[in-house]
Amino acid sequence: MDHTGAPLLDALAEYRELGRYGFTPPGHRQGRGADERVRRILGAETFGSDVLGNSGLDDRKASGGYLARAEELMADAVGADYAFFSTCGSSLSVKAAMMAVAGGSPGLLVARDSHKSIVAGLIFSGVQPRWITPRWDAERHLSHPPSPEQIRETWERYPDAAGALIVSPSPYGTCADIRGIAEVCHDRGKPLIVDEAWGAHLPFHDELPTWAMDAGADVCVVSVHKMGSGFEQGSVFHLQGDLVERERLSACADLLMTTSPNVMVYAALDGWRRQMVEHGNELLSAALKLAGQLRADIEDIPGLHVLEDELLGAEASHDLDRMQVLIDVGEIGLSGYQCADWLRENARIDVGLSDHRRIMATLSMADDESTTRRLLDALLSLSAAAPEIPAPEPIRLPDPQDLELETTMLPRDAFFGAVDTVEMKSAAGRIVAEQLTPYPPGIPVAVPGERLNEAVIDYLVTGVRAGMMVPDAADSSMRTVRVVAD
């Protein structure tokens, strides 16, 4: 296919050149009605591009086919059979995939280290999760994606499940053996969904971990805003093979999708696809070289250690995205939460992930030596300042087996049923009715329908005291928790 065009961007340019005007939403009328103070910050060009999709960018019948052609080009660019754009992030895309594969079925194999959006999909759909236990590094309190052998063992326990869902790359940049896992699923005639939200860039360079579609996944979800150059909420889900019906997947997405998608988000996805086809290999080659140098330079900073070998191997992950620079800060005597706060306050630097002993700097093809130099200077200053920063509050880290909570109810039934609000200190043995998710990285410690234990309660309570955020809980201070009513 000819990838030099961008149907949505071209249509938007034509819309503006023709001076179209709609007596339709959005009510700001290309910025005419927006407050000047808002226009001054957001820019008049932004409002000029915020137009209705149908009866706006396209006619009421969508006869221009701009979106359809953009999705065809995206699928061709990455080697999928079909691609679907979403303006509601991968949180929507993964829910649509779950419903298409497992809606009305006896269950879905789900990696227990999945993002909270997947748990939300379980609550919304009523699907029974059949948990796949991740591989735990007990020393570092870090989970790795499951292995093909773990997937096979889970299938043996739950042969009637409709399919399997894994996350790869993980929020820590670690990657699963997708090819091996896909083979295990396909031996049973069952589809594999990969939540590859952090992997939009993977199809465009051979030195990056294997792209899920190339490895045999049936449905793959990517967040272009994470590792690409799309706007926030820009997501694409890809489909190949005949184990998941295209029309069913599209219909499930339609159930969840907004009827007023943001044309700018669509257009940015379209433009990013063209950019990557034309220049992606060159851009990512430079980014990977930059990441390699950055990793080496950080390793030379006193007290900081870039994790790499520890994340790979038979008992760890299959591969690693080295543009995700995971930094252990334990030796400088601080928590990751403290380091993230110090960097924001003192160096005007934000990091995307922080936990009890790590921070992560995510590089993209937009970075260069000036941005990495700024990060290195900030980390050098942090290392020097560390002795003057008060020691972190201690966190009681549970053993891996204590994190495997007993599932007693469907997540949907626990979430929507009658609830009590109880003191956290007295909640051991109660069935939790809400997600309890340290964020980032957004992996729930407790899922609705699981029975709380003392170890998880201590972890959450002491974690919040030390700087952990649990934003989806009704009481984010962790003094109380919502549980299923007796």
C-alpha positions in Angstrom: 0.0 0.0 0.0 1.0 3.6 -0.5 2.0 5.0 2.9 2.9 8.5 1.7 -0.6 9.8 2.4 -2.4 10.2 5.7 -6.2 10.1 4.9 -7.4 11.6 8.2 -4.8 14.4 8.2 -5.4 15.1 4.6 -9.1 15.3 5.1 -8.6 17.6 8.1 -6.4 19.9 6.0 -9.1 20.0 3.3 -11.8 20.8 5.8 -9.9 23.8 7.0 -8.9 25.0 3.5 -12.5 24.8 2.3 -13.7 26.9 5.3 -16.4 24.4 6.3 -18.7 25.4 9.1 -21.0 23.2 11.0 -24.2 23.9 13.0 -23.2 20.8 15.0 -21.0 19.9 17.9 -18.5 20.9 19.1 -20.2 24.0 20.4 -17.0 26.1 20.4 -17.3 26.3 16.6 -13.6 25.9 15.8 -12.7 28.2 18.7 -15.0 31.1 18.0 -16.8 30.6 21.2 -13.9 29.6 23.4 -12.7 32.0 26.1 -9.6 34.0 24.9 -7.7 32.9 28.0 -8.3 29.3 27.0 -7.3 29.9 23.3 -4.2 31.6 24.4 -3.0 28.5 26.3 -4.3 25.7 24.1 -3.9 27.6 20.8 -6.3 28.6 18.1 -5.0 25.8 15.8 -6.1 23.2 18.4 -9.7 24.4 18.3 -9.6 24.7 14.5 -8.9 21.0 14.3 -11.5 19.9 16.8 -14.3 19.0 14.5 -17.1 16.4 14.3 -16.2 13.1 12.7 -19.3 12.4 10.6 -21.3 15.4 9.3 -18.0 17.2 9.8 -14.7 15.8 8.7 -16.6 13.3 6.6 -20.2 13.4 5.5 -23.0 11.8 7.4 -22.6 8.5 5.5 -18.8 8.4 6.0 -18.6 8.1 2.2 -15.1 9.6 2.2 -13.9 6.5 4.1 -11.1 8.4 5.8 -11.0 6.4 9.0 -11.5 3.1 7.2 -8.5 3.8 4.9 -6.4 5.0 7.8 -7.1 1.8 9.7 -6.2 -0.3 6.6 -2.9 1.5 6.3 -2.1 0.9 9.9 -2.8 -2.8 9.6 -0.6 -3.0 6.6 2.2 -1.1 8.3 2.5 -3.6 11.1 1.5 -6.8 9.4 -1.9 -7.3 11.0 -5.1 -8.3 9.1 -7.1 -5.5 10.6 -6.6 -2.5 12.8 -9.1 -0.5 14.8 -8.5 3.0 16.1 -9.6 4.1 19.6 -9.8 7.5 21.2 -10.5 6.0 24.6 -7.0 4.5 25.2 -6.0 0.9 25.5 -8.3 0.6 28.5 -11.2 0.5 26.1 -9.3 -1.6 23.5 -8.4 -4.4 25.9 -12.0 -4.5 27.3 -13.3 -4.9 23.8 -10.9 -7.7 23.1 -11.8 -9.5 26.3 -15.5 -9.3 25.6 -15.1 -10.5 22.0 -13.1 -13.5 23.1 -14.7 -14.5 26.4 -18.1 -12.8 26.7 -20.6 -15.4 27.8 -17.9 -18.0 28.2 -16.8 -20.1 31.2 -13.7 -17.9 31.7 -10.5 -16.3 30.4 -7.0 -17.1 31.4 -5.6 -13.8 32.7 -2.1 -12.9 33.9 -2.4 -11.8 37.5 0.0 -9.0 36.9 -2.4 -7.3 34.5 -3.2 -3.6 34.5 -6.2 -2.3 36.4 -8.0 -1.7 33.0 -8.1 -5.5 32.5 -9.7 -6.0 35.9 -12.2 -3.3 35.0 -13.0 -5.4 31.9 -13.6 -8.4 34.1 -16.0 -6.3 36.3 -17.8 -4.8 33.3 -18.2 -8.1 31.3 -18.8 -10.5 34.2 -16.0 -12.8 32.8 -14.6 -15.3 35.2 -10.8 -14.8 35.5 -8.6 -17.9 35.6 -5.5 -16.4 37.0 -2.1 -17.1 35.5 0.5 -16.6 38.3 3.4 -14.4 37.2 7.0 -15.3 38.0 8.1 -13.4 41.1 11.5 -12.1 42.0 11.1 -12.2 45.8 14.3 -10.3 46.4 13.4 -7.3 44.3 9.6 -7.6 44.8 9.0 -7.6 41.1 6.9 -9.8 38.8 7.9 -11.1 35.4 5.6 -12.2 32.6 4.4 -15.8 32.7 6.3 -18.5 30.7 4.7 -20.8 28.1 5.0 -23.6 30.7 2.9 -21.6 33.2 0.3 -20.9 30.5 0.2 -24.6 29.6 -0.3 -25.6 33.3 -3.1 -23.1 33.6 -4.8 -24.4 30.5 -4.7 -27.9 32.0 -6.6 -26.6 35.0 -9.1 -24.6 33.0 -9.5 -26.3 29.6 -12.9 -24.7 29.0 -11.6 -21.1 29.1 -12.2 -19.1 26.0 -8.7 -17.7 25.5 -5.7 -16.2 27.3 -4.6 -12.7 28.0 -1.1 -11.6 28.9 0.7 -8.3 29.3 3.9 -7.8 27.4 5.9 -5.6 27.8 5.2 -5.2 31.4 5.3 -1.7 33.0 8.9 -2.5 33.9 9.9 -3.2 30.2 10.1 -7.0 30.6 8.6 -9.1 27.8 7.1 -12.6 27.6 7.9 -15.4 25.2 4.8 -14.5 23.1 5.6 -17.0 20.3 5.8 -19.9 22.8 2.7 -18.8 24.6 0.8 -18.4 21.3 1.8 -21.9 20.3 0.4 -23.3 23.6 -2.9 -21.5 23.0 -3.2 -22.4 19.4 -2.5 -26.1 20.1 -5.9 -25.9 21.9 -7.5 -23.8 19.2 -7.8 -20.9 21.6 -6.9 -17.2 20.9 -4.2 -15.2 22.6 -4.8 -11.5 23.5 -1.7 -9.4 24.2 -2.0 -6.2 26.1 1.0 -4.6 24.4 0.2 -1.1 25.5 3.9 -0.3 26.0 4.9 -1.8 22.7 3.5 0.5 19.9 7.1 0.9 18.6 8.0 -2.7 18.5 7.0 -3.5 14.8 9.4 -0.9 13.5 12.9 -2.1 14.5 14.5 -5.5 14.6 16.5 -4.8 17.8 13.4 -4.3 19.8 11.5 -7.2 21.4 9.3 -9.3 19.1 6.0 -7.6 18.0 3.0 -9.6 19.2 1.5 -10.0 15.7 4.8 -11.4 14.4 4.9 -13.8 17.3 1.4 -15.2 16.5 -0.9 -13.3 18.9 -4.5 -13.1 17.7 -5.4 -9.7 19.1 -2.9 -7.1 20.2 -3.6 -3.7 21.9 -1.1 -0.8 21.8 -1.1 2.7 23.2 0.4 4.9 20.6 0.6 7.7 23.2 3.0 5.7 25.4 5.9 4.9 23.1 4.8 6.6 19.8 3.9 10.1 19.0 0.1 10.1 19.3 -2.0 12.2 21.6 -3.0 10.8 25.0 -5.8 8.3 24.7 -4.7 7.3 21.2 -4.8 3.5 21.0 -5.0 0.8 18.2 -6.0 -2.8 18.5 -4.9 -5.2 15.9 -6.4 -8.5 14.7 -5.1 -11.5 12.7 -6.2 -15.0 12.0 -9.6 -16.6 12.3 -9.9 -17.4 16.0 -11.5 -14.1 16.8 -14.3 -12.8 14.6 -13.6 -9.4 13.2 -17.3 -8.3 13.3 -17.7 -9.4 16.9 -14.5 -7.5 18.0 -15.8 -4.4 16.2 -19.2 -4.7 17.8 -17.7 -5.1 21.3 -15.6 -2.0 20.7 -18.7 -0.1 19.5 -20.5 -0.9 22.8 -17.7 0.9 24.7 -16.6 3.5 22.3 -17.6 7.1 22.5 -20.0 8.3 19.7 -18.0 11.6 19.6 -14.4 10.5 18.9 -11.8 13.2 18.9 -10.7 13.7 15.3 -7.3 15.0 16.4 -6.5 11.8 18.2 -7.4 9.8 15.1 -5.4 12.1 12.9 -2.3 11.8 15.1 -2.5 8.0 14.9 -2.7 8.3 11.1 0.3 10.6 11.0 2.4 8.5 13.3 1.9 5.5 11.1 3.2 7.4 8.1 6.1 8.7 10.1 7.1 5.2 11.3 6.8 3.5 7.9 9.0 6.2 6.3 11.5 7.0 9.1 10.8 4.6 12.0 13.9 2.4 11.6 16.2 5.4 11.5 14.5 7.1 14.4 14.5 4.0 16.6 18.1 3.2 15.8 19.1 6.6 17.1 16.8 6.1 20.2 18.3 2.7 21.0 21.8 4.0 20.7 20.9 6.9 23.0 19.3 4.5 25.5 22.4 2.3 25.5 24.6 5.3 26.4 22.2 6.5 29.0 22.1 3.2 30.7 25.9 3.1 30.9 26.1 6.7 32.2 23.5 6.1 34.9 25.4 3.0 36.0 28.4 5.3 36.8 26.4 7.5 39.2 27.1 6.5 42.8 24.2 4.5 44.4 22.2 4.0 41.2 22.0 0.8 39.3 20.2 0.1 35.9 18.5 -3.2 36.0 19.1 -5.4 32.9 20.7 -8.8 33.5 18.5 -9.3 36.6 15.4 -8.9 34.4 16.4 -11.6 31.9 16.7 -15.4 32.0 14.8 -18.6 32.4 13.4 -17.6 35.8 12.8 -14.0 34.7 11.6 -12.4 31.4 12.2 -13.6 27.9 13.3 -10.2 26.5 13.6 -6.6 27.5 12.8 -3.2 26.0 15.9 -1.3 26.7 14.2 2.0 26.0 12.6 1.5 29.4 15.4 2.4 31.8 14.6 0.9 35.2 16.8 2.3 37.9 17.3 0.7 41.4 17.8 3.5 44.0 18.1 1.2 47.0 21.8 1.9 47.6 21.3 5.6 48.1 18.9 4.8 51.0 15.7 6.3 49.5 12.5 4.9 48.1 11.5 5.3 44.5 8.6 7.5 45.7 11.0 9.9 47.4 13.3 10.0 44.3 10.4 10.8 42.0 9.2 13.6 44.2 12.7 15.0 44.6 13.3 15.0 40.9 10.0 16.8 40.2 10.5 19.4 42.9 14.2 20.1 42.4 15.0 19.3 38.8 11.6 19.7 37.1 11.9 16.1 35.9 9.1 13.6 36.0 9.5 9.9 35.8 6.7 7.6 34.8 7.1 4.8 37.3 8.2 4.7 40.9 7.9 2.0 43.6 9.4 1.2 46.9 13.0 1.0 45.4 12.9 1.9 41.7 12.2 4.7 39.3 11.9 4.4 35.5 12.9 6.8 32.8 11.1 5.9 29.5 12.9 7.1 26.4 11.2 7.6 23.0 12.4 8.6 19.6 11.8 12.2 20.5 14.7 12.2 23.0 18.2 13.3 22.2 21.4 14.1 24.0 20.0 17.3 25.5 17.2 15.5 27.2 19.3 12.7 28.5 21.9 15.1 29.7 19.2 16.9 31.7 18.2 13.6 33.2 21.8 12.6 34.1 22.4 16.0 35.7 19.3 15.5 37.8 20.2 12.0 38.8 23.7 13.2 39.8 22.2 15.9 41.9 19.8 13.4 43.5 22.7 11.1 44.4 24.6 13.9 46.0 21.5 15.1 47.9 20.5 11.7 49.1 22.4 11.8 52.5 20.4 14.9 53.5 17.0 13.4 52.7 15.2 11.7 55.6 15.1 7.9 55.4 11.9 6.5 53.9 9.1 5.0 56.0 9.5 1.2 56.1 7.2 -0.9 53.9 6.3 -4.4 54.9 6.8 -6.3 51.6 4.8 -9.5 51.4 6.2 -12.9 50.3 5.1 -13.9 46.8 2.7 -16.6 48.1 1.0 -14.0 50.3 0.2 -11.9 47.2 -1.8 -14.8 45.7 -5.1 -14.0 47.3 -8.0 -16.5 47.3 -10.6 -15.7 44.7 -14.1 -16.4 46.1 -16.5 -14.4 43.9 -16.7 -13.0 40.4 -15.2 -9.6 40.3 -18.4 -8.2 38.9 -20.5 -9.7 41.7 -18.2 -8.4 44.4 -18.0 -4.9 42.9 -21.7 -4.5 42.3 -23.0 -6.3 45.4 -23.9 -5.0 48.8 -20.8 -3.6 50.6 -19.6 -2.6 54.0 -16.9 -0.1 54.7 -14.6 -1.4 57.5 -11.4 -0.4 59.1 -8.4 -1.6 57.1 -6.8 -3.1 60.2 -9.8 -5.4 60.8 -10.3 -6.4 57.1 -8.3 -9.6 57.0 -10.5 -12.4 55.9 -13.1 -10.1 54.3 -13.8 -10.2 50.5 -12.7 -6.9 48.9 -15.3 -5.1 46.8 -13.0 -2.6 45.1 -9.7 -2.5 43.3 -6.6 -1.7 45.4 -4.0 -0.7 43.0 -0.6 1.0 43.6 -0.3 3.4 40.8 2.0 3.5 38.9 2.5 0.8 37.7 -1.3 0.1 38.0 -1.2 -3.6 38.8 -3.9 -4.4 41.4 -2.7 -5.9 44.7 -6.3 -6.9 45.4 -9.2 -7.5 43.0 -12.9 -7.4 43.8 -13.8 -10.9 44.9 -10.5 -11.8 46.5 -10.1 -12.4 50.2 -7.8 -10.0 52.0 -5.0 -11.2 54.2 -2.8 -9.5 56.8 0.3 -9.4 54.6 -1.5 -7.5 51.8 -3.1 -5.2 54.3 0.2 -4.4 55.9 1.8 -3.8 52.5 -0.8 -1.3 51.5 -1.0 0.5 54.8 2.8 0.8 55.2 3.2 1.6 51.5 0.8 4.5 51.6 2.7 5.9 54.7 5.9 5.6 52.6 4.4 7.4 49.6 2.6 4.8 47.6 -0.5 6.0 45.8 -3.7 3.8 45.7 -6.0 6.2 43.8 -8.8 3.9 42.8 -9.7 3.0 46.4 -12.7 4.8 47.9 -10.3 5.7 50.8 -6.9 6.2 49.2 -5.4 6.7 52.7 -6.0 3.0 53.3 -7.6 3.6 56.7 -10.8 1.9 55.5 -11.7 -0.4 52.7 -14.9 -1.5 50.9 -15.7 -5.2 51.4 -18.6 -7.5 50.5 -21.3 -7.2 53.1 -21.7 -10.1 55.5 
